[in-house]
Amino acid sequence: MPGALNIVYNPEPTPARFHRSNAGVRVIIGPVGSGKTVACCNEIKLLAQQQAPNASKVRMSRWAIVRTTFPELETTTLRTWLKWVGGETLGKVNAKYPMTQVLRWAMSDGTTVELECVFLALDRDQDEAKLKSLELSGIYFNELSEISFRNWTMGIRRVDRWPDKANGGSGCTFPAVIADSNPFDTDHWAYRLLEESKPVGFELFKQPGAAIRDPKGPYASLEGTRYSINPRAENLKNLSDTYIQQNIVGHDDASIKVYMLGEYGVITDGSP
């Protein structure tokens, strides 16, 4: 059968550690183009396959995949998701909002994976109402820096509720909250949560920057700061030869710090 089982995925070092972790809440941050979203999409597939089968030999799980706005959800998040599950070969997307997709594929042990995905746009605190009735195995927040703390906490409360024991199984085997993001501002709630509070069961993964400051580097920012490609950068093999240059030349140091160096910082538009 074409689809999820036929796609080759070779994780970079940081995503590989992300996949090996048993933490219930895992967040991966890094520069643009580092493969963060791809890692999270594949983590959902991996956890769906590890769910214990019920009495009918079906590995049932249900995930919410979240972005702030519907256009972003449809044109970026969903597009990446479909690329890594083989499009709609394992299940058609129901375009009526909220978009859903139920994927089914056979395992070599005779069991069947049944993965239901609900795609949600949450751009206001009041959107937590969209989460209140959901019973989920896990939830994935794409671009966590854009998600409100109120929607984050409500999302966490909806996890580990499916499948329930009434379906002939032992409940949710691996309940999980996963997220990806570019680095946050140090005043952002996610920074305070993950870097300062550091709750038990939460784990933060940081990818190396795509570029480094280098006085002799070939690329210059608008302010004249020079940069070169970071030899430790991840996912370079999947980027064009000019990708790093295009994301430095013509850009200011503040945005380069966040999007290319993968460091915490503030992005502003216009005059202060």
C-alpha positions as CSV (number, residue, x, y, z in Angstrom):
1,M,0.0,0.0,0.0
2,P,1.4,3.4,-0.9
3,G,1.6,6.1,1.8
4,A,3.1,6.5,5.2
5,L,5.1,3.3,5.3
6,N,6.8,3.9,2.0
7,I,8.3,7.3,2.8
8,V,12.0,7.3,3.8
9,Y,12.7,9.6,6.8
10,N,16.2,10.0,8.1
11,P,16.1,12.4,11.1
12,E,18.9,14.8,11.9
13,P,20.7,14.5,15.3
14,T,18.3,16.8,17.2
15,P,15.1,15.4,15.8
16,A,16.5,11.9,16.5
17,R,16.8,12.8,20.2
18,F,13.3,14.3,20.1
19,H,12.0,10.9,18.8
20,R,13.8,8.9,21.4
21,S,12.5,11.0,24.3
22,N,9.8,9.7,26.6
23,A,8.8,13.1,27.9
24,G,5.1,13.7,27.7
25,V,5.6,17.3,26.5
26,R,8.3,17.9,23.9
27,V,9.2,21.1,22.0
28,I,11.8,21.5,19.3
29,I,13.0,24.9,18.3
30,G,15.5,26.0,15.7
31,P,16.1,28.2,12.6
32,V,13.9,28.2,9.5
33,G,14.4,25.3,7.2
34,S,15.8,22.9,9.9
35,G,13.1,20.2,9.5
36,K,11.2,20.9,12.7
37,T,7.8,20.4,11.2
38,V,8.8,17.3,9.4
39,A,10.1,15.8,12.6
40,C,6.8,16.5,14.4
41,C,4.7,15.0,11.5
42,N,6.8,11.8,11.6
43,E,6.5,11.7,15.4
44,I,2.7,11.5,15.1
45,K,3.1,8.5,12.7
46,L,5.6,6.8,15.0
47,L,3.3,7.1,18.1
48,A,0.3,6.0,16.1
49,Q,2.1,2.8,15.2
50,Q,3.2,2.2,18.9
51,Q,-0.4,2.5,20.2
52,A,-1.4,-0.8,21.8
53,P,-4.1,-2.6,19.6
54,N,-7.6,-3.1,20.9
55,A,-9.5,-6.4,20.8
56,S,-10.1,-5.9,17.1
57,K,-6.3,-5.6,16.5
58,V,-6.7,-1.9,15.6
59,R,-4.2,0.7,16.9
60,M,-6.5,3.7,17.4
61,S,-5.3,7.2,18.0
62,R,-6.6,10.7,17.5
63,W,-4.5,13.9,17.1
64,A,-5.2,17.6,16.9
65,I,-2.8,19.5,14.6
66,V,-2.9,23.2,15.4
67,R,-1.8,26.4,13.8
68,T,-2.9,30.0,14.5
69,T,-4.8,30.8,11.3
70,F,-6.7,28.7,8.8
71,P,-4.7,29.9,5.7
72,E,-1.4,29.0,7.4
73,L,-2.9,25.7,8.5
74,E,-4.0,24.9,5.0
75,T,-1.0,26.2,3.0
76,T,1.9,25.2,5.2
77,T,1.0,22.7,8.0
78,L,-1.4,20.5,6.0
79,R,0.9,20.6,3.0
80,T,3.9,19.3,5.0
81,W,1.7,16.7,6.7
82,L,0.4,15.3,3.5
83,K,3.9,15.2,2.0
84,W,5.1,12.9,4.8
85,V,2.0,10.6,4.9
86,G,1.8,10.1,1.1
87,G,-0.9,12.6,0.3
88,E,-4.4,11.1,0.6
89,T,-3.4,7.6,-0.3
90,L,-4.2,6.4,3.3
91,G,-7.3,8.5,3.8
92,K,-9.1,11.4,2.2
93,V,-9.1,14.9,3.8
94,N,-12.5,16.2,4.7
95,A,-12.1,19.9,3.8
96,K,-15.2,21.0,5.8
97,Y,-13.9,22.9,8.8
98,P,-12.5,21.6,11.0
99,M,-10.6,19.6,8.4
100,T,-10.1,16.0,9.3
101,Q,-8.3,13.0,7.9
102,V,-8.6,9.4,9.0
103,L,-5.6,7.3,7.9
104,R,-5.5,3.5,7.9
105,W,-2.5,1.3,7.2
106,A,-1.6,-2.3,7.9
107,M,1.3,-3.3,10.2
108,S,3.5,-6.4,9.6
109,D,2.1,-8.0,12.8
110,G,-1.4,-8.2,11.4
111,T,-2.7,-5.1,13.2
112,T,-4.1,-2.0,11.6
113,V,-3.2,1.6,12.4
114,E,-6.2,4.0,12.5
115,L,-5.0,7.5,12.9
116,E,-7.6,10.3,13.0
117,C,-6.3,13.9,12.6
118,V,-8.2,17.1,13.3
119,F,-6.7,20.3,11.9
120,L,-7.5,23.4,14.0
121,A,-6.8,27.1,13.7
122,L,-6.5,28.8,17.1
123,D,-5.7,32.5,16.8
124,R,-7.6,33.9,19.7
125,D,-7.9,32.9,23.4
126,Q,-11.6,32.4,22.8
127,D,-10.7,29.6,20.4
128,E,-10.1,27.3,23.3
129,A,-13.8,26.4,22.9
130,K,-12.8,24.5,19.7
131,L,-10.7,22.2,22.0
132,K,-13.1,21.6,24.9
133,S,-15.1,18.7,23.4
134,L,-12.1,16.9,21.9
135,E,-10.9,13.6,23.2
136,L,-7.3,13.2,22.0
137,S,-4.3,10.9,22.1
138,G,-2.0,13.8,21.4
139,I,-1.8,17.4,20.1
140,Y,0.7,19.1,17.9
141,F,1.2,22.9,18.0
142,N,2.9,24.1,14.8
143,E,4.8,27.4,15.4
144,L,4.3,27.5,19.1
145,S,5.6,31.1,19.3
146,E,2.3,32.2,17.8
147,I,0.1,30.2,20.1
148,S,-1.5,31.8,23.2
149,F,-0.9,30.3,26.6
150,R,-4.6,29.8,27.2
151,N,-5.0,27.7,24.0
152,W,-1.8,25.7,24.9
153,T,-3.1,24.8,28.4
154,M,-6.5,23.8,27.1
155,G,-4.9,21.6,24.4
156,I,-2.8,19.8,27.1
157,R,-6.0,19.1,29.0
158,R,-7.6,17.3,26.0
159,V,-4.7,14.7,25.7
160,D,-4.7,11.1,27.1
161,R,-8.5,10.8,26.5
162,W,-8.5,8.5,23.4
163,P,-8.8,5.7,23.0
164,D,-10.7,5.0,26.2
165,K,-10.8,1.5,27.8
166,A,-14.4,1.0,26.6
167,N,-12.9,0.3,23.1
168,G,-11.4,-3.0,24.2
169,G,-7.9,-1.7,24.9
170,S,-5.8,-0.3,27.7
171,G,-6.3,3.3,27.0
172,C,-3.9,5.7,25.3
173,T,-0.4,4.1,25.2
174,F,1.7,7.2,24.6
175,P,-0.2,10.4,25.3
176,A,1.9,13.3,24.0
177,V,2.0,17.1,23.5
178,I,4.6,18.1,20.8
179,A,5.4,21.5,19.3
180,D,7.9,23.2,17.0
181,S,8.9,26.8,16.7
182,N,11.4,29.4,15.8
183,P,13.0,30.7,19.0
184,F,10.8,32.9,21.2
185,D,11.2,36.3,22.8
186,T,12.5,36.0,26.4
187,D,9.3,37.6,27.5
188,H,7.2,34.9,25.8
189,W,5.2,32.5,28.0
190,A,6.9,29.5,26.3
191,Y,10.4,30.8,27.2
192,R,9.3,31.3,30.8
193,L,7.8,27.8,30.9
194,L,10.5,25.9,29.1
195,E,13.7,27.7,30.1
196,E,12.8,29.1,33.6
197,S,10.0,26.9,35.2
198,K,11.1,23.6,33.4
199,P,8.2,21.4,34.7
200,V,8.8,17.7,35.2
201,G,7.9,15.8,32.1
202,F,8.7,18.7,29.7
203,E,11.7,18.6,27.4
204,L,13.1,21.3,25.1
205,F,15.2,20.4,22.1
206,K,17.4,23.1,20.4
207,Q,18.8,22.7,16.9
208,P,22.0,24.4,15.9
209,G,21.7,27.6,14.0
210,A,21.8,27.6,10.2
211,A,24.4,30.3,10.2
212,I,27.0,31.8,12.5
213,R,28.5,35.3,12.9
214,D,31.8,35.4,11.1
215,P,33.7,38.6,10.4
216,K,35.1,37.0,7.2
217,G,31.8,35.4,6.2
218,P,30.5,35.7,2.6
219,Y,27.0,37.1,3.6
220,A,26.2,40.5,5.1
221,S,23.1,41.8,6.8
222,L,21.6,45.2,6.3
223,E,23.7,46.5,9.2
224,G,26.9,45.0,7.6
225,T,27.3,42.1,10.1
226,R,28.8,39.2,8.2
227,Y,27.7,35.6,8.5
228,S,28.7,32.2,7.1
229,I,27.0,28.8,7.1
230,N,27.1,26.9,10.4
231,P,29.0,23.6,9.8
232,R,26.8,22.0,12.5
233,A,23.5,23.1,10.8
234,E,20.9,20.5,10.3
235,N,18.8,19.6,7.2
236,L,21.2,21.4,4.8
237,K,21.0,18.5,2.4
238,N,17.4,19.3,1.8
239,L,17.9,23.1,1.2
240,S,19.0,24.8,-2.0
241,D,22.6,26.1,-2.4
242,T,21.4,29.7,-2.0
243,Y,18.9,29.2,0.9
244,I,21.2,30.5,3.6
245,Q,22.3,33.5,1.5
246,Q,18.7,34.5,0.7
247,N,17.8,34.5,4.4
248,I,20.7,36.7,5.4
249,V,21.3,39.2,2.6
250,G,18.8,42.0,2.7
251,H,17.7,41.1,6.3
252,D,18.3,42.9,9.6
253,D,20.4,41.4,12.4
254,A,17.4,41.0,14.7
255,S,15.5,38.7,12.4
256,I,18.7,36.9,11.4
257,K,19.3,36.2,15.1
258,V,16.0,34.4,15.5
259,Y,15.4,32.8,12.1
260,M,18.9,31.9,11.0
261,L,21.1,31.7,14.2
262,G,18.3,30.0,16.1
263,E,18.7,32.3,19.2
264,Y,16.1,33.9,21.4
265,G,15.1,37.4,20.3
266,V,12.5,39.9,19.4
267,I,11.2,40.5,15.8
268,T,9.7,44.0,15.3
269,D,8.1,45.7,12.2
270,G,8.5,49.4,11.5
271,S,9.9,52.0,13.9
272,P,10.2,51.3,17.6
